[in-house]
Structures are given as structure tokens and as C-alpha cells.
Amino acid sequence: TQVYYIIKYTADDVKNTGFDVCNGWGIVNFYKAVLAAQDSLPEPDIIPPTVEITQPLENSIVSGVIDVIASATDNVRVVRVDLYVDGVFVSGDTVEPHEWPYDTTQLSNGMHTLQVKAYDFAGNVGTSENVIVNVDNGIALSSCAVISESNRRYRLINDVYMEATSGRCFDIRADNIVLEGNGYKVTGKGRTTGGVASSVARNNITIQNMKISNFSVGIFMSSTNNSAIRNNTITKSINDGIVLIGGLYGRSYNNIIENNNVSSTDHDGLLINAYYSIVRNNIANYNKNAGIIFYSSSYGSVSGNIAGGNKYGIYISAPSSNNRIENNRDNGIGNTAGGIYPAVAERGNVYTGNNFVDIILPIVTILSPPAGDLPNSGSV
């Protein structure tokens, strides 16, 4: 339509001014038409998009798979944003928000450069400032090892089978470390072996994302403080799945055990003998003794756990005191000797919001709440 009107109104009249039936609008004047078309065209878009990396931040320490997120704007429209790592193209993205999961294990440990480029409809390119990140995927482990270097991250790079018939597969002898399992399996030879063990007053240990089976004890921590055991799967322990206890070097304090799945052990799923422990959101099913046992533990919390198919779901042993046991439940099957079993000499513990098929047995010497306030429906 625009072309039609430009040609129409720039034509040269042949006879009469304007339209006549013999000559129409006149003779097409190409020169005048081109000049008019140039005046009617919009200014070309020469403004590049503005783009920046919003995550991760400059000088971040990163490991494993990270999310790289970019924000891009343009005076017309952004059509694509590309990610570059150390100057090498990784991937393009056309949909807001512009986001890429990136596996940093492809890179060496150390400093690396992230950059994004945004393209608009006219082909203009906007380039972000470089973001420098420090990749620290730690020390790669392909077999059982003694972990002796503090302030480091260790990571499994394959399944591990312990050939030895005694000892520990991963023996932690350092502070401030992360042992990252990456979902790999660690398999032992049974009664005289340990999967992961930390002892001699260790601090700030994280053990996560491991699949441990067929050891005497899956994870053992003694005299350990300010540490975490999370997201592990432990099966077929000859004794216990996870053990956190005091030792010759003192009690264990301020530890978190969360989101683990411990099943089919020949004794206890989780055995806790410590102060100020947080035990939450674990699954402890089908263990021959207790799913979770608090033994001489105080000022801790047991919450949001599932414990069913055991002899005892949650066993609070003497002289445990001043703990909160709340919002735990079974798996719908129940436990043969009691969902929550408080020992005679336990005291000062609080039980709220728990839901088990079988009621608490025996209900004695519970100081808070009073025994008379406990319902008999199986939920406490």
C-alpha cells in the first residue's frame, strides 16, 4: 500500500491535473518515487542490545553444575543470547529468562571467564562485561582414599568398590572439607569395613550425595562438630547406617543430618549420641532395630522424618533430654515395637505433631508434655 501511494503521488501529470480516465495518474517518475521512499523509510536500527550476566557474581567460587543467567534488553527486540566460556561458544538461548545449566567439571580448577552476547532483529550485537569465576571442583577420587588435606573439596568421579576386607574406604583426617559423592556408588565387603569415617575431633565436614552399601557402618562420625550429612542413600549395613557419637575427644556438637535414605540395616538406621543435633527429613525404613535412635543426646531436634517397618520407629534412649520430636511419621506400615519409644529415664523432651500407626510405648516419665495430655490415637 505504501509503495502504491508513493508511485501515485509522485507521477507526472500528462494532461489534466490529477486522475483522468485516459492517462490515469500520469507517467511514473522513478526519480521522485525513490526520493519519496527514502523520506518515508524509518531510520535504520543501529543500537545494539544491552546485556549482562546476573548470575554467578564476579569472583564467585563455583563447583559442579551451575546456572548462568543473563539479562538482555533492546530498543526493538532481542532475538538471541549466546553464552561463551573462556571465549568458546557454549550455547544460544532465545527465550527469557536467558539461562544455561553449565557443568564446571569440564573445566580445570582455577579462574575462568564467562561472557554473553545478545543479538537484535537488525543484527546488532551487544557484549557483556566478563565475569570471572573461580572453579573449585576439588580433588577427584576414583578409589578409596585417606582424606588428609584440609580446606578442600573432594569428589567421586566413578563408582568405588572396596577390595580390602577391613578398614575404611574414605578415612577423613582433615577439617573444613566437602566429600561430594555425585550420586556414585560406594560398595564394601561387609562386617569389618566402614564406608566413610571421621574421627579425632573433626570440624566442618560435609558428606553428601553418596550411595553406600554393604559396610559395617555406612557413615561414622565421632567427636565431630559443625558438620553435615545430607542426601545420602545407605543400605545393607551390617550394623548401623549413620552413626554420630561422642568419643575420647569429647562429644559431637551442632551437626545436621538431613534428607538421607537409610534402609535394610541389621541394627539402627541413624544412631545419634550428640548435643544440639538437627535430624530432619530423613527416611529410615526396614531397619532391624530402630529407624532413628537418640542415645544420651540433648538439646536436639528430630523433625519431618519417615520411619516405618522397623522394630522401633524413633527410640529416645536414656538419659536423652530437652529434645524436640515433632512432625515425624511412619510409611503407613508401622513399627513392630512402637512408633516413638521413649525410654524410662528420658526427660524434658517435647513430642508434637507425630503420626504413627502404632502409639507411643511406654508412655512414662515424659515431663513435657504431661502424660495425661498425650492422645491415644497414635498421633502425638
ROLUMSE-588684 format. One record per residue: x, y, z of N, C-alpha, C in turn. Coordinates in steps of 0.1 Angstrom, whole numbers, padded with zeros to 4 digits, always signed. Example, Ala and Ser with C-alpha at 12.3 -4.5 7.8 and 13.67 -1.06 7.14 Angstrom:
+0132-0057+0078+0123-0045+0078+0132-0033+0078/+0128-0022+0071+0137-0011+0071+0129+0000+0079/
END
This chain:
+0008-0012+0000+0000+0000+0000+0009+0013+0000/+0019+0012+0008+0028+0024+0009+0035+0026-0004/+0039+0016-0011+0046+0017-0024+0036+0023-0035/+0023+0018-0034+0013+0023-0043+0011+0038-0042/+0010+0043-0030+0007+0057-0028+0019+0066-0032/+0031+0060-0029+0043+0068-0033+0044+0070-0048/+0041+0059-0056+0042+0059-0071+0030+0069-0076/+0019+0067-0069+0007+0075-0074+0009+0090-0073/+0014+0094-0061+0015+0109-0059+0028+0115-0064/+0038+0107-0069+0050+0113-0075+0049+0112-0090/+0039+0106-0096+0037+0106-0110+0036+0120-0116/+0041+0121-0129+0040+0134-0136+0026+0134-0144/+0019+0145-0142+0006+0146-0150+0009+0147-0165/+0000+0140-0172+0002+0141-0187-0007+0152-0193/-0019+0153-0189-0028+0162-0195-0035+0171-0184/-0044+0164-0177-0051+0171-0167-0045+0169-0153/-0046+0178-0144-0041+0176-0131-0048+0165-0124/-0040+0156-0118-0047+0145-0110-0051+0134-0120/-0061+0127-0116-0065+0115-0123-0074+0119-0135/-0072+0112-0146-0081+0113-0157-0083+0099-0164/-0094+0097-0170-0097+0083-0175-0087+0078-0186/-0081+0087-0193-0072+0083-0204-0058+0080-0199/-0053+0088-0190-0039+0088-0186-0037+0083-0171/-0048+0081-0164-0047+0077-0150-0041+0088-0142/-0031+0084-0134-0024+0094-0126-0012+0101-0133/-0009+0096-0144+0002+0102-0152+0013+0092-0154/+0025+0097-0157+0037+0089-0160+0045+0087-0147/+0049+0075-0145+0057+0072-0133+0070+0079-0134/+0073+0086-0123+0086+0093-0122+0094+0086-0112/+0103+0077-0117+0111+0069-0108+0120+0077-0098/+0125+0087-0103+0134+0095-0095+0127+0101-0083/+0116+0108-0086+0108+0113-0075+0103+0102-0065/+0099+0091-0071+0094+0080-0062+0105+0075-0053/+0117+0074-0058+0128+0069-0049+0131+0079-0038/+0131+0092-0042+0133+0102-0031+0122+0102-0021/+0110+0100-0025+0099+0100-0015+0100+0087-0007/+0104+0076-0013+0105+0064-0005+0116+0065+0006/+0127+0072+0002+0138+0074+0012+0133+0082+0024/+0125+0092+0021+0120+0101+0032+0110+0093+0040/+0103+0083+0035+0092+0076+0043+0098+0064+0051/+0110+0060+0048+0115+0048+0055+0120+0052+0069/+0118+0043+0079+0123+0046+0092+0138+0046+0092/+0144+0053+0103+0158+0052+0105+0163+0038+0107/+0174+0034+0101+0179+0021+0104+0182+0019+0119/+0180+0006+0124+0183+0003+0138+0198+0000+0139/+0206+0009+0146+0220+0007+0147+0224+0006+0162/+0214+0004+0171+0216+0004+0185+0217-0011+0190/+0229-0015+0195+0230-0029+0200+0223-0031+0213/+0219-0044+0215+0213-0047+0228+0222-0044+0240/+0216-0043+0251+0224-0042+0264+0222-0055+0271/+0233-0061+0275+0233-0074+0281+0243-0076+0293/+0239-0083+0303+0248-0086+0314+0245-0099+0320/+0255-0105+0327+0254-0117+0334+0250-0113+0349/+0239-0119+0353+0234-0116+0367+0237-0127+0376/+0241-0138+0371+0245-0150+0380+0254-0159+0372/+0265-0163+0377+0270-0161+0391+0277-0147+0391/+0280-0143+0403+0286-0130+0405+0301-0130+0403/+0307-0119+0401+0321-0118+0398+0329-0124+0410/+0339-0132+0407+0348-0138+0417+0341-0148+0426/+0329-0153+0421+0323-0164+0429+0331-0177+0428/+0331-0185+0439+0337-0198+0439+0326-0208+0435/+0327-0215+0424+0317-0224+0418+0322-0238+0417/+0312-0247+0417+0316-0262+0415+0304-0269+0410/+0306-0280+0404+0295-0288+0399+0288-0281+0388/+0275-0284+0387+0266-0277+0377+0261-0264+0383/+0263-0253+0376+0259-0240+0380+0249-0235+0370/+0240-0225+0374+0231-0218+0365+0238-0205+0361/+0240-0203+0348+0244-0190+0343+0232-0182+0338/+0229-0171+0343+0217-0163+0340+0221-0149+0335/+0215-0145+0323+0218-0133+0317+0205-0125+0315/+0206-0111+0315+0195-0102+0313+0199-0094+0301/+0190-0093+0291+0192-0086+0278+0180-0077+0275/+0183-0065+0270+0173-0056+0266+0177-0049+0253/+0167-0044+0245+0170-0038+0232+0159-0028+0229/+0162-0018+0221+0152-0008+0217+0141-0013+0208/+0144-0025+0202+0134-0031+0194+0131-0045+0200/+0140-0054+0197+0137-0068+0203+0150-0076+0203/+0153-0083+0213+0164-0093+0214+0159-0106+0208/+0167-0111+0199+0163-0124+0193+0171-0136+0197/+0183-0134+0203+0191-0145+0207+0202-0140+0217/+0205-0148+0227+0217-0146+0236+0226-0158+0236/+0238-0156+0234+0248-0167+0234+0257-0167+0246/+0261-0178+0251+0270-0179+0262+0284-0184+0257/+0294-0177+0262+0308-0181+0259+0315-0184+0273/+0323-0194+0273+0332-0197+0284+0346-0197+0280/+0354-0188+0285+0368-0187+0281+0369-0184+0266/+0359-0177+0261+0359-0173+0247+0354-0183+0237/+0349-0194+0242+0344-0205+0234+0329-0206+0235/+0323-0206+0223+0308-0206+0223+0303-0219+0230/+0293-0218+0238+0287-0229+0245+0273-0232+0240/+0264-0222+0240+0250-0225+0236+0243-0211+0234/+0233-0212+0226+0224-0200+0224+0211-0202+0231/+0204-0191+0234+0191-0192+0240+0182-0180+0235/+0170-0184+0232+0161-0174+0225+0149-0170+0234/+0148-0175+0246+0137-0173+0255+0141-0167+0268/+0134-0156+0272+0136-0150+0285+0130-0159+0296/+0136-0161+0308+0149-0155+0311+0160-0164+0305/+0171-0158+0301+0182-0165+0294+0190-0172+0304/+0190-0185+0304+0196-0193+0315+0202-0206+0309/+0214-0209+0314+0221-0221+0310+0226-0229+0322/+0223-0242+0323+0230-0250+0333+0243-0254+0327/+0254-0252+0335+0267-0254+0329+0275-0263+0339/+0281-0273+0334+0288-0283+0342+0303-0278+0343/+0306-0273+0355+0320-0268+0356+0331-0279+0357/+0327-0291+0359+0337-0302+0360+0344-0304+0346/+0339-0297+0336+0345-0297+0323+0358-0289+0323/+0359-0280+0333+0370-0270+0333+0380-0274+0344/+0392-0269+0342+0402-0271+0353+0399-0262+0365/+0404-0266+0376+0402-0258+0388+0410-0245+0385/+0404-0234+0390+0411-0221+0388+0401-0210+0382/+0407-0199+0377+0399-0188+0372+0394-0190+0358/+0381-0187+0355+0376-0189+0342+0367-0177+0339/+0365-0174+0326+0358-0162+0321+0344-0166+0315/+0334-0159+0320+0320-0161+0314+0317-0148+0306/+0311-0149+0295+0306-0138+0287+0294-0142+0279/+0285-0132+0277+0273-0134+0269+0273-0124+0258/+0267-0127+0246+0264-0118+0235+0250-0119+0232/+0244-0107+0230+0230-0106+0226+0228-0100+0212/+0219-0105+0204+0217-0101+0190+0202-0096+0189/+0201-0085+0182+0187-0080+0179+0183-0083+0165/+0171-0079+0161+0165-0082+0148+0173-0076+0137/+0180-0065+0139+0187-0059+0128+0201-0064+0127/+0205-0074+0136+0218-0080+0135+0228-0073+0144/+0224-0063+0152+0234-0056+0161+0237-0066+0172/+0249-0065+0177+0254-0074+0188+0259-0066+0200/+0253-0070+0212+0258-0064+0224+0265-0074+0232/+0276-0070+0238+0285-0079+0245+0286-0075+0260/+0285-0085+0269+0285-0082+0283+0299-0080+0288/+0301-0075+0299+0313-0075+0306+0317-0089+0310/+0330-0092+0311+0334-0105+0315+0331-0107+0330/+0327-0119+0333+0325-0123+0347+0335-0134+0350/+0344-0132+0360+0355-0141+0363+0350-0150+0375/+0350-0163+0374+0347-0172+0384+0358-0181+0388/+0358-0185+0400+0369-0194+0405+0363-0208+0406/+0366-0217+0397+0361-0231+0397+0369-0239+0407/+0362-0245+0416+0369-0254+0426+0361-0267+0427/+0363-0276+0418+0357-0289+0419+0365-0299+0427/+0375-0294+0434+0383-0302+0443+0391-0313+0437/+0394-0322+0446+0403-0333+0443+0394-0345+0438/+0397-0350+0426+0389-0361+0421+0393-0374+0427/+0384-0382+0431+0386-0395+0438+0380-0406+0429/+0388-0416+0426+0384-0427+0418+0384-0441+0425/+0389-0440+0438+0390-0452+0446+0391-0448+0461/+0390-0458+0470+0391-0454+0484+0403-0446+0487/+0402-0437+0497+0414-0428+0500+0413-0423+0514/+0425-0419+0518+0426-0411+0531+0425-0396+0527/+0416-0389+0533+0413-0375+0530+0421-0367+0541/+0432-0362+0537+0441-0356+0547+0444-0341+0545/+0439-0335+0534+0442-0321+0531+0430-0313+0535/+0431-0304+0545+0420-0295+0549+0417-0284+0539/+0405-0279+0541+0400-0267+0533+0400-0271+0518/+0395-0283+0515+0394-0287+0501+0381-0294+0499/+0377-0295+0486+0365-0303+0482+0370-0315+0475/+0365-0326+0479+0368-0339+0472+0355-0344+0465/+0357-0351+0454+0345-0355+0446+0348-0369+0440/+0338-0377+0440+0339-0390+0433+0337-0388+0419/+0344-0396+0410+0342-0395+0396+0338-0408+0390/+0336-0418+0399+0331-0431+0394+0326-0439+0406/+0319-0450+0403+0316-0460+0414+0329-0465+0420/+0328-0468+0433+0340-0473+0440+0336-0486+0447/+0345-0496+0445+0343-0509+0452+0355-0511+0461/+0353-0513+0474+0364-0515+0483+0369-0530+0483/+0381-0532+0478+0386-0545+0477+0391-0551+0491/+0395-0542+0500+0400-0546+0513+0389-0552+0521/+0392-0561+0530+0382-0567+0538+0382-0561+0552/+0390-0551+0555+0390-0543+0567+0394-0529+0565/+0391-0520+0575+0394-0506+0573+0383-0498+0568/+0386-0486+0564+0377-0476+0559+0379-0473+0544/+0368-0471+0537+0370-0467+0523+0375-0453+0522/+0367-0444+0528+0371-0430+0529+0373-0426+0543/+0386-0423+0547+0390-0420+0560+0393-0405+0561/+0384-0398+0568+0386-0383+0569+0395-0379+0580/+0406-0373+0577+0415-0369+0587+0419-0354+0586/+0409-0346+0581+0411-0332+0579+0398-0324+0582/+0400-0311+0585+0389-0302+0588+0385-0294+0575/+0373-0289+0576+0368-0280+0565+0368-0286+0551/+0362-0298+0550+0362-0304+0537+0348-0308+0533/+0346-0310+0520+0334-0315+0515+0337-0327+0507/+0330-0338+0510+0331-0351+0502+0319-0352+0494/+0320-0349+0481+0308-0349+0472+0308-0362+0464/+0297-0370+0467+0296-0383+0460+0291-0383+0446/+0285-0372+0442+0279-0371+0428+0270-0382+0424/+0264-0389+0434+0255-0400+0431+0261-0413+0428/+0274-0414+0430+0281-0427+0427+0280-0436+0438/+0282-0449+0435+0280-0460+0445+0294-0463+0452/+0293-0465+0465+0305-0470+0472+0301-0483+0479/+0307-0494+0475+0303-0507+0480+0314-0514+0487/+0311-0520+0499+0321-0526+0507+0319-0541+0507/+0327-0548+0516+0327-0562+0517+0322-0567+0530/+0315-0558+0538+0307-0563+0549+0313-0559+0563/+0313-0568+0572+0313-0566+0586+0325-0558+0591/+0337-0559+0586+0349-0553+0592+0353-0540+0584/+0344-0535+0576+0348-0523+0568+0338-0512+0571/+0343-0500+0569+0335-0488+0570+0334-0480+0557/+0323-0474+0555+0322-0466+0542+0329-0453+0543/+0324-0444+0551+0331-0431+0553+0332-0429+0568/+0344-0425+0573+0345-0424+0587+0353-0411+0590/+0349-0404+0600+0356-0392+0605+0357-0393+0620/+0369-0391+0625+0371-0392+0639+0382-0383+0644/+0385-0383+0657+0396-0375+0663+0393-0360+0661/+0381-0356+0667+0377-0342+0668+0378-0334+0655/+0370-0338+0646+0370-0331+0633+0359-0320+0633/+0361-0310+0625+0352-0298+0624+0349-0295+0609/+0336-0291+0607+0331-0286+0595+0334-0296+0583/+0327-0308+0585+0328-0318+0574+0314-0319+0568/+0314-0320+0555+0302-0323+0547+0303-0335+0539/+0294-0345+0541+0294-0357+0533+0280-0358+0526/+0280-0358+0513+0267-0357+0506+0267-0364+0493/+0255-0368+0489+0252-0374+0476+0260-0387+0473/+0260-0395+0483+0267-0408+0481+0257-0420+0482/+0260-0431+0475+0252-0443+0476+0261-0454+0482/+0259-0457+0495+0268-0465+0503+0261-0478+0507/+0267-0489+0504+0261-0502+0508+0271-0513+0512/+0267-0522+0520+0274-0534+0524+0287-0531+0532/+0286-0522+0541+0296-0519+0551+0291-0522+0565/+0301-0523+0575+0296-0525+0588+0288-0512+0592/+0294-0501+0590+0287-0488+0592+0288-0480+0579/+0277-0474+0574+0278-0466+0562+0287-0453+0564/+0282-0445+0573+0289-0432+0577+0291-0432+0592/+0303-0430+0596+0306-0429+0611+0313-0416+0614/+0308-0408+0623+0314-0396+0627+0315-0396+0642/+0327-0394+0648+0330-0394+0662+0336-0381+0666/+0332-0375+0677+0337-0362+0682+0338-0352+0671/+0328-0351+0663+0327-0342+0652+0317-0331+0654/+0321-0319+0650+0313-0307+0652+0311-0299+0640/+0299-0292+0640+0296-0282+0629+0296-0289+0615/+0291-0300+0614+0292-0308+0602+0279-0312+0597/+0278-0318+0584+0266-0321+0578+0267-0334+0571/+0256-0343+0572+0255-0355+0564+0242-0354+0557/+0242-0352+0544+0230-0350+0536+0229-0356+0523/+0217-0360+0519+0213-0365+0506+0221-0378+0503/+0223-0387+0512+0230-0399+0510+0220-0411+0511/+0223-0422+0503+0215-0434+0504+0223-0445+0509/+0219-0451+0520+0227-0461+0527+0219-0474+0529/+0224-0485+0524+0216-0498+0525+0226-0509+0530/+0219-0519+0535+0226-0532+0538+0238-0531+0547/+0238-0521+0557+0248-0520+0567+0247-0532+0576/+0259-0538+0580+0259-0550+0589+0255-0545+0603/+0259-0533+0607+0255-0527+0619+0245-0516+0617/+0251-0503+0617+0242-0491+0616+0245-0484+0602/+0235-0476+0598+0236-0468+0586+0245-0456+0588/+0240-0447+0597+0247-0434+0600+0249-0434+0615/+0261-0431+0620+0264-0431+0634+0271-0417+0637/+0265-0410+0646+0272-0397+0651+0273-0398+0666/+0285-0399+0671+0286-0402+0685+0298-0393+0691/+0298-0392+0704+0310-0387+0711+0321-0397+0712/+0332-0393+0716+0344-0402+0717+0354-0398+0727/+0366-0403+0726+0376-0399+0735+0380-0384+0735/+0376-0378+0724+0380-0364+0722+0368-0355+0725/+0358-0360+0731+0346-0352+0735+0334-0355+0727/+0323-0349+0731+0310-0351+0724+0310-0344+0710/+0300-0348+0702+0298-0341+0690+0287-0331+0692/+0289-0319+0686+0280-0308+0687+0276-0301+0674/+0264-0296+0673+0260-0288+0662+0261-0294+0648/+0256-0306+0647+0256-0313+0634+0242-0314+0628/+0242-0315+0615+0229-0316+0607+0230-0329+0600/+0219-0337+0601+0217-0350+0593+0204-0348+0586/+0204-0347+0573+0191-0344+0566+0191-0350+0552/+0178-0354+0549+0175-0358+0535+0183-0371+0531/+0186-0379+0541+0192-0392+0538+0181-0403+0538/+0185-0414+0530+0176-0426+0530+0184-0438+0535/+0180-0443+0546+0188-0453+0553+0179-0465+0555/+0182-0476+0549+0172-0488+0550+0180-0501+0550/+0173-0511+0555+0177-0525+0555+0191-0527+0562/+0193-0520+0573+0204-0523+0581+0201-0534+0591/+0212-0540+0596+0210-0551+0606+0208-0546+0620/+0209-0532+0622+0207-0527+0635+0199-0514+0634/+0205-0502+0636+0198-0489+0636+0201-0482+0623/+0191-0475+0618+0193-0466+0606+0202-0455+0610/+0197-0446+0619+0205-0435+0624+0207-0436+0639/+0220-0436+0643+0223-0436+0657+0230-0424+0661/+0223-0416+0670+0228-0402+0674+0231-0402+0689/+0243-0399+0692+0248-0397+0706+0255-0384+0706/+0248-0372+0706+0254-0359+0704+0245-0348+0710/+0250-0336+0711+0243-0325+0716+0240-0315+0704/+0228-0309+0705+0224-0299+0695+0224-0304+0681/+0219-0316+0679+0219-0322+0666+0205-0319+0659/+0205-0317+0646+0193-0315+0639+0192-0327+0629/+0182-0335+0631+0179-0347+0623+0166-0345+0616/+0166-0342+0603+0153-0338+0597+0152-0344+0583/+0140-0347+0579+0136-0351+0566+0144-0363+0561/+0147-0372+0570+0153-0385+0566+0143-0396+0564/+0146-0406+0556+0138-0418+0555+0146-0429+0561/+0140-0436+0572+0147-0447+0579+0137-0458+0580/+0136-0467+0570+0127-0478+0569+0134-0491+0569/+0127-0501+0574+0130-0515+0573+0144-0518+0579/+0147-0512+0590+0159-0515+0598+0156-0524+0609/+0165-0533+0613+0161-0544+0622+0159-0539+0637/+0165-0528+0641+0162-0523+0654+0155-0509+0652/+0161-0498+0654+0154-0485+0653+0157-0479+0640/+0146-0472+0635+0149-0463+0624+0158-0452+0627/+0155-0445+0639+0163-0434+0644+0164-0436+0659/+0176-0435+0665+0177-0437+0679+0185-0425+0684/+0180-0418+0694+0187-0407+0702+0192-0414+0715/+0205-0415+0716+0211-0422+0728+0219-0412+0735/+0214-0409+0748+0221-0399+0756+0224-0386+0748/+0214-0381+0742+0215-0369+0733+0206-0358+0739/+0210-0346+0738+0203-0335+0744+0203-0323+0735/+0192-0315+0737+0191-0302+0730+0191-0303+0715/+0185-0314+0710+0185-0317+0696+0170-0316+0690/+0169-0318+0677+0156-0318+0671+0155-0330+0661/+0144-0337+0662+0141-0348+0653+0128-0344+0646/+0128-0340+0633+0116-0335+0627+0115-0339+0612/+0102-0341+0608+0099-0344+0594+0105-0357+0589/+0108-0366+0597+0114-0379+0593+0103-0390+0591/+0106-0399+0582+0097-0411+0580+0105-0423+0585/+0098-0430+0594+0104-0442+0600+0094-0453+0601/+0094-0463+0592+0085-0474+0593+0091-0487+0589/+0084-0498+0593+0089-0511+0590+0101-0515+0598/+0104-0508+0609+0115-0511+0618+0109-0518+0631/+0118-0522+0640+0113-0526+0653+0108-0514+0661/+0116-0503+0662+0112-0490+0667+0113-0480+0656/+0103-0471+0655+0104-0460+0646+0115-0450+0650/+0112-0443+0662+0121-0434+0668+0123-0438+0682/+0135-0441+0687+0137-0446+0700+0145-0435+0708/+0139-0429+0718+0146-0419+0726+0151-0426+0739/+0164-0428+0739+0170-0436+0749+0175-0427+0761/+0176-0433+0773+0181-0426+0785+0196-0423+0783/+0201-0412+0789+0193-0401+0795+0191-0389+0786/+0185-0392+0774+0183-0380+0765+0173-0371+0771/+0176-0358+0768+0167-0347+0775+0167-0335+0766/+0156-0327+0768+0154-0314+0762+0155-0315+0746/+0150-0325+0740+0149-0326+0726+0135-0323+0721/+0134-0319+0709+0121-0318+0702+0119-0329+0692/+0108-0337+0694+0105-0347+0684+0091-0344+0678/+0091-0339+0666+0079-0333+0660+0078-0336+0645/+0065-0338+0642+0061-0339+0628+0068-0351+0620/+0070-0362+0628+0076-0374+0622+0064-0384+0619/+0066-0393+0610+0056-0403+0607+0062-0416+0602/+0053-0426+0601+0058-0438+0595+0054-0439+0580/+0057-0450+0574+0055-0452+0560+0041-0459+0557/+0033-0459+0567+0020-0465+0566+0019-0479+0570/+0031-0485+0573+0032-0499+0576+0033-0501+0592/+0039-0491+0598+0041-0492+0613+0054-0498+0616/+0057-0499+0629+0069-0505+0635+0064-0515+0646/+0072-0526+0646+0067-0537+0654+0066-0535+0669/+0075-0526+0675+0075-0524+0689+0072-0510+0693/+0068-0501+0684+0064-0487+0688+0069-0477+0678/+0060-0468+0674+0064-0457+0665+0074-0448+0671/+0071-0443+0683+0080-0435+0691+0081-0442+0705/+0093-0445+0709+0095-0453+0721+0104-0445+0730/+0099-0438+0740+0107-0431+0750+0111-0441+0761/+0124-0441+0764+0129-0449+0775+0125-0443+0788/+0126-0452+0799+0121-0448+0812+0128-0435+0817/+0140-0434+0815+0148-0423+0821+0149-0410+0813/+0143-0410+0801+0144-0398+0793+0135-0388+0799/+0139-0375+0797+0131-0364+0804+0132-0351+0797/+0122-0343+0799+0122-0330+0793+0121-0329+0778/+0117-0340+0771+0116-0339+0757+0102-0335+0753/+0100-0329+0741+0087-0324+0737+0083-0332+0724/+0071-0337+0724+0066-0345+0713+0053-0339+0708/+0054-0334+0695+0043-0328+0689+0041-0332+0674/+0029-0333+0670+0026-0335+0655+0031-0348+0649/+0034-0358+0657+0039-0370+0651+0027-0379+0648/+0029-0387+0637+0018-0396+0633+0023-0409+0629/+0020-0419+0638+0024-0433+0635+0012-0442+0637/+0013-0453+0630+0002-0464+0631+0002-0469+0645/+0013-0471+0652+0014-0476+0665+0016-0465+0675/+0010-0466+0687+0011-0455+0696+0025-0455+0703/+0028-0445+0711+0040-0444+0719+0040-0455+0730/+0050-0462+0731+0051-0472+0741+0065-0472+0747/+0067-0472+0761+0056-0470+0770+0055-0455+0772/+0043-0450+0776+0041-0436+0779+0044-0434+0794/+0057-0432+0797+0060-0430+0811+0071-0419+0813/+0072-0413+0824+0082-0403+0827+0084-0392+0817/+0074-0389+0808+0076-0378+0799+0072-0366+0806/+0081-0357+0808+0078-0345+0815+0072-0334+0807/+0074-0334+0794+0068-0323+0786+0065-0328+0772/+0052-0329+0769+0040-0325+0776+0037-0336+0787/+0029-0333+0796+0025-0343+0806+0018-0355+0800/+0020-0367+0806+0015-0379+0800+0000-0378+0798/-0007-0371+0807-0022-0370+0805-0026-0363+0793/-0017-0355+0787-0021-0347+0775-0019-0354+0762/-0013-0366+0763-0010-0373+0751-0022-0380+0746/-0026-0379+0733-0037-0386+0728-0034-0401+0726/-0044-0409+0725-0041-0424+0724-0045-0428+0710/-0045-0419+0700-0049-0423+0687-0037-0427+0678/-0025-0426+0683-0014-0429+0675-0007-0417+0670/-0013-0405+0672-0006-0392+0667-0003-0384+0680/+0010-0380+0681+0014-0372+0692+0022-0360+0687/
END
